[in-house]
């Protein structure tokens, strides 16, 4: 009977676990080998541990080792949760972003209601159909496929856990992502699992069996993590966005704390901003609104705040360089750029995105009626406030406001420059001609030469490098300040040499971008962006500290 139960349990999915099949098995097991009458919670759990020890203990080599090597480990946890729910003693807990972590001597769970949690459905990408499962090489790759840009992946595991199998499933609830490792160390099977499960309005549904010790509350980057133990097993669980996150296995509490800490050891500012905006923790000083982030340009700020909107490319000549800052709080992220001249002329531009239920900016005006001005297919409202002029509009959920001591015609020209790609193009014919001549000299044929370049850059003479393994054409571009980029076309002589084509990158997920017939990979490495794609043995790389939007425009111009 136990073997039949185990065979079913290993292959059962979430819906089957919730069906009557599980109840049938448990009733039959109770009939064949009943527990003693009279319900004693402590004795009941002890009997359960003893009766189903085969499901709870790490497996030795042989037949059971293969059975526990994948889904059974987590399925067993679900069965434990069902049986442990019979234990009903007084519980207490702590609020965690609207959901409560509650525990008894034997059980830990998250509970909450949609009203209390203020749940908001997330815009998630699902790369395959409901019910389908896919394998991935790493957790980072899987999260990137679902377009999840949150600090979730540990950067450290105990050295006995080397290889992880990673798979993801799209369920009616959303995403289920699992990474697991089952090494055998000196005859003993170890286990470690990392799980991210999407939940809906009803909140996370999970119960974790535990011993009599109270959970350890581990705070990291403003997020509350609960660490529980049960015999040789340790579990860390927390809520991130609308994901239930869990790490469980044969590790110590100290190892679990180090695993959790490693998730946030290399968090970048883009992830920090998103953490704070979604109300999932982050730097408390920044989340209070008292601390501001500073940027070199509006474009740089828009990219880091992940606001998909363009900045003006023209301003009246009396205004010099703008000061740009960003502020983020739960449910609100905003960018503000401004400049004031010695003559007290002023110009300010703001962008803001608000969460549900948060009101936008109230704009002061005089008695004149607003003027509707349409540009780029977007409606803009032009207002006057005595000596000031203001423009306000909403684009893709982003509130945009321009205000200052400018004329109506100047305001319209600022607005028009947002949509007209108003950069003064560099002498593109000259640059393209020099680059094409270098490629012709090397005998490299194909479409590799951009016809658009951002304003204000000077190009170096294309450099040709020939080796026994490859031919390289490289051109550098530099403006009057600190902005730069390079174009590098690399033709290898054999496929074996291509393996040396490696890029350094940070923890930011790789973006895949399609331009014409090209599939372009966009990588970030701190302040540098690298874009690359291939055509057989020929690889083209454009890299530098431009914005992603500028890189895409250069790339798109190659086939135009």
C-alpha positions as CSV (number, residue, x, y, z in Angstrom):
1,X,0.0,0.0,0.0
2,X,2.8,2.4,0.9
3,X,4.5,1.7,-2.5
4,X,1.3,2.4,-4.4
5,X,0.9,5.6,-2.4
6,X,4.5,6.7,-3.2
7,X,4.1,5.9,-6.9
8,X,1.1,8.2,-7.1
9,X,2.6,10.8,-4.9
10,X,5.7,11.2,-7.1
11,X,3.8,12.0,-10.2
12,X,0.8,13.9,-8.7
13,X,0.3,17.5,-9.7
14,X,-1.2,20.3,-7.6
15,X,-4.8,19.5,-8.8
16,X,-4.4,15.8,-8.0
17,X,-3.2,16.6,-4.5
18,X,-6.3,18.7,-4.0
19,X,-8.6,15.9,-5.4
20,X,-10.2,13.0,-3.5
21,X,-7.4,10.6,-4.4
22,X,-5.2,11.9,-1.5
23,X,-8.1,11.4,0.9
24,X,-8.7,7.9,-0.4
25,X,-5.1,6.9,0.1
26,X,-5.1,8.3,3.6
27,X,-8.3,6.6,4.6
28,X,-7.1,3.3,3.3
29,X,-3.8,3.6,5.1
30,X,-5.7,4.4,8.3
31,X,-7.9,1.3,7.7
32,X,-4.9,-1.0,7.2
33,X,-2.8,0.4,10.0
34,X,-4.9,2.8,12.1
35,X,-3.6,5.3,14.6
36,X,-4.8,4.8,18.2
37,X,-8.1,6.4,19.1
38,X,-8.4,9.6,21.1
39,X,-6.8,12.7,19.6
40,X,-3.6,14.0,21.3
41,X,-2.0,16.7,19.1
42,X,1.6,16.1,20.3
43,X,1.2,12.3,20.1
44,X,-0.6,12.6,16.7
45,X,2.3,14.4,15.1
46,X,4.9,12.1,16.7
47,X,2.9,9.0,15.4
48,X,2.8,10.6,11.9
49,X,6.5,11.1,11.9
50,X,7.0,7.5,12.9
51,X,4.4,6.0,10.7
52,X,5.5,7.8,7.5
53,X,9.2,7.9,8.3
54,X,10.0,6.6,4.8
55,X,8.6,9.9,3.4
56,X,10.3,12.1,5.8
57,X,13.9,10.8,6.2
58,X,16.6,11.5,3.7
59,X,16.8,8.4,1.4
60,X,19.8,6.0,1.2
61,X,21.2,4.8,-2.1
62,X,19.1,2.5,-4.1
63,X,15.4,2.4,-5.2
64,X,14.2,5.2,-2.9
65,X,16.9,7.6,-3.9
66,X,15.6,7.9,-7.4
67,X,12.1,8.4,-6.1
68,X,13.0,11.3,-3.9
69,X,15.3,13.0,-6.5
70,X,12.7,15.3,-7.9
71,X,9.0,16.2,-7.4
72,X,8.3,13.8,-4.5
73,X,10.3,16.0,-2.0
74,X,7.8,18.9,-2.4
75,X,4.8,16.7,-2.8
76,X,5.6,15.1,0.6
77,X,5.6,18.6,2.1
78,X,2.1,19.1,0.8
79,X,0.9,15.9,2.4
80,X,2.6,16.8,5.7
81,X,0.8,20.2,5.6
82,X,-2.6,18.5,5.2
83,X,-2.1,16.1,8.1
84,X,-0.4,18.7,10.3
85,X,-3.4,21.0,9.9
86,X,-5.3,18.7,12.4
87,X,-3.2,20.2,15.1
88,X,-5.3,23.0,16.6
89,X,-3.6,25.0,19.3
90,X,-3.5,28.7,19.9
91,X,-1.5,30.5,17.2
92,X,0.1,33.9,17.0
93,X,1.8,35.7,14.2
94,X,3.3,38.8,12.6
95,X,2.0,40.9,9.7
96,X,4.1,40.6,6.6
97,X,3.0,42.9,3.8
98,X,-0.7,42.3,4.5
99,X,-0.3,38.5,4.9
100,X,0.3,37.0,8.3
101,X,2.9,34.5,9.2
102,X,1.2,32.3,11.8
103,X,2.6,29.3,13.6
104,X,1.9,26.7,16.3
105,X,4.3,24.2,17.8
106,X,4.0,22.1,14.7
107,X,3.0,24.2,11.8
108,X,3.9,27.5,10.0
109,X,1.7,29.2,7.4
110,X,0.9,32.5,5.7
111,X,-2.7,33.6,6.0
112,X,-4.6,36.7,5.0
113,X,-7.5,38.1,3.0
114,X,-7.7,40.0,-0.2
115,X,-9.0,43.1,1.6
116,X,-6.3,43.0,4.3
117,X,-3.5,42.2,1.8
118,X,-4.5,44.9,-0.7
119,X,-3.5,42.3,-3.4
120,X,-2.8,43.7,-6.9
121,X,-2.6,41.4,-9.9
122,X,0.9,41.6,-11.5
123,X,1.6,41.9,-15.2
124,X,3.5,38.7,-15.7
125,X,4.9,37.2,-18.9
126,X,4.2,33.5,-19.4
127,X,6.5,32.0,-22.0
128,X,4.5,28.8,-22.5
129,X,0.9,27.7,-22.2
130,X,-0.9,26.7,-19.0
131,X,-0.1,23.2,-18.0
132,X,3.2,23.1,-19.8
133,X,6.6,22.7,-18.1
134,X,10.0,23.7,-19.3
135,X,13.5,23.1,-18.0
136,X,16.1,25.9,-17.6
137,X,19.9,25.8,-17.0
138,X,19.7,28.4,-14.1
139,X,17.3,30.2,-11.9
140,X,18.3,33.5,-13.5
141,X,17.4,32.1,-16.9
142,X,14.0,31.0,-15.7
143,X,13.1,34.3,-14.0
144,X,14.2,36.1,-17.1
145,X,11.8,34.0,-19.2
146,X,9.0,35.2,-17.0
147,X,10.4,38.8,-17.0
148,X,10.7,38.9,-13.3
149,X,13.3,41.5,-12.2
150,X,13.4,41.1,-8.5
151,X,16.2,40.0,-6.1
152,X,15.2,36.3,-5.7
153,X,18.3,34.2,-6.7
154,X,20.8,33.2,-4.0
155,X,24.4,33.8,-4.9
156,X,25.7,31.3,-2.3
157,X,24.8,27.7,-1.4
158,X,26.7,25.2,0.8
159,X,29.4,23.6,-1.3
160,X,27.7,20.2,-1.2
161,X,24.9,21.6,-3.3
162,X,26.6,22.0,-6.7
163,X,24.2,21.2,-9.4
164,X,20.5,22.2,-9.5
165,X,17.8,21.0,-11.8
166,X,15.5,24.0,-12.7
167,X,12.0,23.7,-14.1
168,X,9.0,26.0,-14.3
169,X,5.3,25.3,-14.9
170,X,2.4,27.6,-15.8
171,X,-0.6,26.7,-13.6
172,X,-4.0,28.2,-13.3
173,X,-2.5,30.4,-10.5
174,X,0.4,31.5,-12.6
175,X,4.1,30.5,-12.3
176,X,5.6,27.7,-10.3
177,X,9.4,27.7,-10.4
178,X,11.5,25.0,-8.7
179,X,15.3,24.5,-8.5
180,X,16.5,21.4,-6.6
181,X,19.6,19.5,-5.7
182,X,19.9,16.0,-4.2
183,X,23.6,15.1,-3.7
184,X,24.6,12.0,-1.8
185,X,27.3,12.8,0.8
186,X,29.0,9.8,2.5
187,X,26.0,7.6,1.9
188,X,23.5,10.2,3.1
189,X,21.2,11.9,0.7
190,X,21.0,15.7,1.1
191,X,18.2,17.8,-0.3
192,X,17.8,21.5,-1.1
193,X,15.0,23.2,-3.0
194,X,14.3,26.8,-4.0
195,X,10.6,27.5,-4.9
196,X,8.8,30.5,-6.2
197,X,5.0,30.2,-6.5
198,X,2.7,32.8,-7.8
199,X,-0.5,33.4,-5.8
200,X,-3.8,35.2,-6.5
201,X,-6.3,37.2,-4.5
202,X,-6.8,34.4,-2.0
203,X,-3.2,34.8,-0.8
204,X,-0.5,32.2,-0.5
205,X,-1.7,28.7,0.3
206,X,1.1,26.7,2.1
207,X,1.6,25.1,5.5
208,X,5.1,24.1,6.6
209,X,5.5,21.4,9.2
210,X,7.9,22.4,12.0
211,X,9.1,21.5,15.4
212,X,8.2,23.2,18.7
213,X,10.7,26.0,18.2
214,X,9.4,29.4,17.3
215,X,10.3,30.7,13.8
216,X,13.4,32.9,13.5
217,X,12.5,36.2,12.0
218,X,15.3,37.2,9.7
219,X,15.2,40.8,8.3
220,X,17.2,41.6,5.2
221,X,16.8,44.6,2.9
222,X,13.5,45.5,4.5
223,X,12.0,42.1,3.9
224,X,10.9,39.7,6.7
225,X,12.0,36.1,6.2
226,X,10.7,33.3,8.5
227,X,13.1,30.4,9.2
228,X,11.6,27.2,10.7
229,X,13.1,23.8,11.6
230,X,11.8,20.3,11.6
231,X,14.4,17.6,12.6
232,X,17.2,17.8,10.1
233,X,15.2,20.1,7.8
234,X,15.3,23.9,7.7
235,X,12.9,26.1,5.7
236,X,13.1,29.8,4.9
237,X,9.9,31.4,3.6
238,X,8.9,35.0,2.7
239,X,6.6,37.0,0.4
240,X,8.0,39.0,-2.5
241,X,5.6,40.8,-4.8
242,X,2.9,38.2,-5.4
243,X,5.3,35.3,-5.1
244,X,5.6,32.9,-2.2
245,X,9.3,32.2,-1.9
246,X,10.7,29.2,-0.1
247,X,14.1,27.5,0.4
248,X,14.0,24.2,2.2
249,X,16.4,21.3,2.8
250,X,19.0,19.7,4.9
251,X,20.8,22.8,6.0
252,X,21.5,24.5,9.3
253,X,19.9,27.7,10.4
254,X,23.2,29.5,10.0
255,X,23.5,28.2,6.4
256,X,19.9,29.2,5.6
257,X,20.6,32.8,6.9
258,X,23.7,33.0,4.7
259,X,21.7,31.7,1.7
260,X,19.1,34.3,2.2
261,X,21.6,37.1,2.8
262,X,23.3,36.2,-0.5
263,X,20.1,37.0,-2.4
264,X,20.6,40.7,-1.6
265,X,24.4,40.9,-1.6
266,X,24.6,42.3,-5.1
267,X,21.3,44.1,-5.5
268,X,21.5,46.9,-8.0
269,X,19.7,50.3,-7.9
270,X,17.1,49.3,-10.6
271,X,16.1,46.3,-8.4
272,X,16.1,48.4,-5.3
273,X,13.7,51.0,-6.9
274,X,11.3,48.2,-7.9
275,X,11.5,46.7,-4.4
276,X,10.5,49.9,-2.8
277,X,7.8,50.9,-5.4
278,X,6.1,47.5,-5.0
279,X,6.2,47.7,-1.2
280,X,8.4,44.7,-0.9
281,X,11.2,46.2,1.3
282,X,14.3,48.0,0.1
283,X,16.5,50.7,1.7
284,X,14.4,52.3,4.4
285,X,16.1,55.7,4.0
286,X,15.3,55.7,0.3
287,X,11.8,54.4,0.8
288,X,11.0,57.3,3.2
289,X,11.4,59.8,0.4
290,X,14.1,61.7,2.4
291,X,17.0,60.4,0.2
292,X,17.2,61.2,-3.5
293,X,19.0,59.5,-6.3
294,X,21.1,61.6,-8.7
295,X,21.6,61.2,-12.4
296,X,23.6,62.7,-15.2
297,X,20.7,62.9,-17.6
298,X,16.9,62.5,-17.8
299,X,17.4,59.4,-20.1
300,X,19.6,57.7,-17.5
301,X,17.0,58.3,-14.8
302,X,14.1,57.1,-17.0
303,X,16.0,53.9,-17.8
304,X,16.9,53.1,-14.1
305,X,13.3,53.8,-13.0
306,X,12.0,51.6,-15.8
307,X,9.7,54.4,-17.1
308,X,9.3,53.6,-20.8
309,X,8.9,57.2,-22.1
310,X,11.1,59.6,-24.0
311,X,12.7,62.8,-22.8
312,X,12.7,66.2,-24.6
313,X,15.7,66.7,-27.0
314,X,15.4,70.4,-27.3
315,X,15.3,73.2,-24.7
316,X,15.5,77.0,-25.1
317,X,19.2,78.0,-25.4
318,X,19.2,80.1,-22.1
319,X,18.8,76.9,-20.1
320,X,22.0,74.9,-19.5
321,X,22.5,71.5,-18.0
322,X,19.6,70.2,-15.9
323,X,20.0,68.7,-12.4
324,X,18.2,65.3,-12.3
325,X,17.0,63.5,-9.3
326,X,14.8,60.5,-8.6
327,X,12.6,59.6,-5.6
328,X,10.9,56.3,-4.8
329,X,8.4,55.3,-2.1
330,X,5.9,52.5,-1.9
331,X,3.4,53.0,-4.7
332,X,5.2,56.0,-6.1
333,X,8.3,56.7,-8.2
334,X,9.2,60.0,-9.7
335,X,11.9,61.8,-11.6
336,X,12.5,65.6,-11.5
337,X,14.8,67.6,-13.6
338,X,15.3,71.4,-13.3
339,X,17.5,74.3,-14.1
340,X,17.5,77.9,-13.0
341,X,19.5,80.7,-14.7
342,X,21.2,83.7,-13.1
343,X,18.3,85.7,-14.5
344,X,15.9,83.6,-12.5
345,X,14.5,81.9,-15.6
346,X,13.3,78.4,-14.6
347,X,12.5,75.1,-16.3
348,X,11.4,71.9,-14.6
349,X,10.3,68.5,-15.9
350,X,8.8,65.7,-13.9
351,X,7.7,62.1,-14.5
352,X,5.8,60.1,-12.0
353,X,4.2,56.7,-11.8
354,X,1.7,55.9,-9.0
355,X,0.3,52.7,-7.6
356,X,-3.4,51.9,-7.4
357,X,-5.3,54.2,-5.1
358,X,-2.6,56.9,-5.0
359,X,-3.6,60.3,-6.4
360,X,-1.5,62.2,-8.9
361,X,-0.2,65.8,-8.8
362,X,-2.6,68.8,-8.4
363,X,-1.4,71.4,-10.8
364,X,-2.0,75.1,-10.0
365,X,-3.2,77.4,-12.7
366,X,-4.7,80.9,-13.2
367,X,-8.2,81.6,-14.6
368,X,-7.3,80.9,-18.3
369,X,-8.8,77.8,-19.8
370,X,-6.4,74.9,-20.7
371,X,-5.3,74.6,-24.4
372,X,-5.3,71.2,-25.9
373,X,-2.1,70.5,-28.0
374,X,-1.6,67.2,-29.8
375,X,1.8,65.9,-30.8
376,X,3.1,62.4,-31.4
377,X,-0.4,61.1,-31.1
378,X,-0.6,62.2,-27.5
379,X,-2.9,64.9,-26.0
380,X,-1.1,67.6,-23.9
381,X,-2.8,70.2,-21.8
382,X,-1.2,73.6,-21.9
383,X,-1.8,75.8,-18.8
384,X,-0.9,79.2,-17.6
385,X,-0.1,80.3,-14.1
386,X,0.5,84.0,-14.3
387,X,4.1,84.3,-15.6
388,X,4.6,80.5,-15.9
389,X,3.5,78.1,-18.5
390,X,2.8,74.4,-17.8
391,X,2.1,71.3,-19.9
392,X,0.6,68.1,-18.5
393,X,-0.2,64.8,-20.0
394,X,-0.5,61.0,-19.2
395,X,1.4,58.6,-21.4
396,X,1.4,54.8,-20.7
397,X,0.4,55.4,-17.1
398,X,3.1,57.9,-16.5
399,X,2.3,61.5,-15.4
400,X,4.4,64.1,-17.2
401,X,4.6,67.7,-16.4
402,X,6.7,70.5,-17.8
403,X,6.7,74.0,-16.1
404,X,8.8,77.1,-16.4
405,X,9.2,80.7,-17.6
406,X,8.9,79.9,-21.3
407,X,6.6,81.1,-24.1
408,X,3.8,79.0,-25.6
409,X,5.8,78.4,-28.8
410,X,8.8,77.3,-26.8
411,X,6.6,74.9,-24.8
412,X,5.2,73.4,-27.9
413,X,8.7,73.0,-29.4
414,X,9.9,71.2,-26.2
415,X,7.0,68.8,-26.5
416,X,7.5,68.2,-30.2
417,X,11.1,67.3,-29.6
418,X,10.0,64.3,-27.6
419,X,8.4,62.6,-30.6
420,X,10.4,63.9,-33.5
421,X,13.7,62.2,-32.7
422,X,15.1,65.7,-32.6
423,X,18.8,64.8,-32.1
424,X,21.0,66.4,-34.7
425,X,22.4,63.4,-36.4
426,X,26.2,63.1,-36.7
427,X,27.7,62.9,-40.2
428,X,26.4,59.4,-40.6
429,X,27.3,59.0,-44.2
430,X,31.0,59.7,-43.4
431,X,31.1,57.3,-40.5
432,X,29.2,54.6,-42.3
433,X,31.5,55.0,-45.4
434,X,34.7,54.6,-43.3
435,X,33.3,51.5,-41.5
436,X,32.1,49.9,-44.7
437,X,35.5,50.5,-46.4
438,X,37.3,48.7,-43.5
439,X,34.9,45.8,-43.8
440,X,35.5,45.6,-47.5
441,X,39.2,45.6,-47.0
442,X,38.8,42.5,-44.6
443,X,36.4,40.8,-47.0
444,X,33.6,40.8,-44.5
445,X,30.2,41.0,-46.3
446,X,26.8,41.5,-44.8
447,X,24.7,44.2,-43.1
448,X,26.7,45.5,-40.2
449,X,27.0,49.3,-40.7
450,X,24.7,51.6,-38.8
451,X,23.3,54.6,-40.6
452,X,22.3,56.5,-37.4
453,X,24.5,57.8,-34.6
454,X,23.6,60.0,-31.6
455,X,24.5,63.7,-31.7
456,X,27.8,65.1,-30.6
457,X,30.1,62.1,-31.1
458,X,33.4,62.0,-32.9
459,X,34.6,58.7,-34.4
460,X,38.1,57.3,-34.6
461,X,39.5,55.8,-37.7
462,X,38.3,52.2,-38.0
463,X,41.0,49.8,-36.7
464,X,41.7,46.5,-38.5
465,X,43.2,43.7,-36.5
466,X,44.1,40.4,-38.2
467,X,45.1,37.2,-36.3
468,X,45.4,33.5,-37.1
469,X,41.9,33.0,-35.5
470,X,39.9,36.0,-36.6
471,X,39.6,39.4,-38.3
472,X,38.4,42.4,-36.3
473,X,37.2,45.9,-37.3
474,X,36.7,48.3,-34.4
475,X,35.6,51.9,-34.3
476,X,35.4,54.1,-31.1
477,X,33.0,57.0,-30.6
478,X,33.4,59.7,-27.9
479,X,31.5,62.9,-27.1
480,X,32.8,66.0,-25.3
481,X,31.9,64.6,-21.9
482,X,32.1,61.1,-20.6
483,X,29.8,59.3,-23.0
484,X,31.3,56.8,-25.4
485,X,30.5,53.7,-27.4
486,X,32.3,51.3,-29.8
487,X,31.3,49.2,-32.8
488,X,33.2,46.0,-33.2
489,X,32.7,43.4,-36.0
490,X,34.5,40.1,-35.3
491,X,34.8,37.3,-37.9
492,X,36.1,34.0,-36.7
493,X,37.8,31.5,-39.0
494,X,36.3,28.4,-37.3
495,X,33.5,27.5,-35.0
496,X,35.9,26.2,-32.4
497,X,37.2,29.7,-31.9
498,X,33.8,31.1,-31.2
499,X,33.8,29.6,-27.7
500,X,36.2,32.4,-26.7
501,X,33.6,35.0,-27.4
502,X,32.6,35.8,-23.7
503,X,31.2,38.9,-22.1
504,X,31.2,40.0,-18.5
505,X,27.8,41.0,-17.1
506,X,26.2,41.9,-13.8
507,X,23.1,40.3,-12.2
508,X,20.7,42.2,-14.4
509,X,18.7,39.8,-16.7
510,X,19.8,39.6,-20.3
511,X,17.2,41.3,-22.6
512,X,16.5,39.7,-26.0
513,X,15.6,42.3,-28.7
514,X,14.5,41.6,-32.3
515,X,15.5,44.1,-35.0
516,X,14.7,43.0,-38.5
517,X,16.1,39.5,-38.9
518,X,18.5,39.9,-36.0
519,X,18.1,38.6,-32.5
520,X,20.1,40.9,-30.3
521,X,21.2,40.2,-26.8
522,X,21.5,43.3,-24.4
523,X,23.7,42.8,-21.4
524,X,24.4,45.2,-18.5
525,X,27.7,45.4,-16.6
526,X,27.5,48.2,-14.0
527,X,27.6,51.5,-16.1
528,X,28.2,49.8,-19.4
529,X,25.7,48.3,-21.8
530,X,26.7,45.6,-24.4
531,X,24.6,44.6,-27.4
532,X,25.6,41.7,-29.5
533,X,24.3,39.4,-32.3
534,X,25.8,36.9,-34.8
535,X,25.5,36.0,-38.5
536,X,27.3,32.7,-38.9
537,X,30.9,33.2,-37.8
538,X,30.5,37.0,-37.8
539,X,29.7,38.7,-34.5
540,X,28.8,42.4,-34.1
541,X,29.1,44.1,-30.7
542,X,28.0,47.7,-29.9
543,X,28.8,48.7,-26.3
544,X,29.3,51.8,-24.2
545,X,27.4,54.0,-21.7
546,X,24.6,55.1,-23.9
547,X,21.0,54.4,-23.0
548,X,19.3,51.1,-24.1
549,X,17.0,53.2,-26.3
550,X,19.9,54.8,-28.1
551,X,21.6,51.4,-28.7
552,X,18.3,50.0,-30.2
553,X,18.1,53.0,-32.5
554,X,21.6,52.4,-33.8
555,X,20.9,48.7,-34.3
556,X,17.6,49.4,-36.1
557,X,19.4,51.7,-38.5
558,X,21.6,48.8,-39.8
559,X,18.8,47.3,-41.9
560,X,17.1,50.5,-42.7
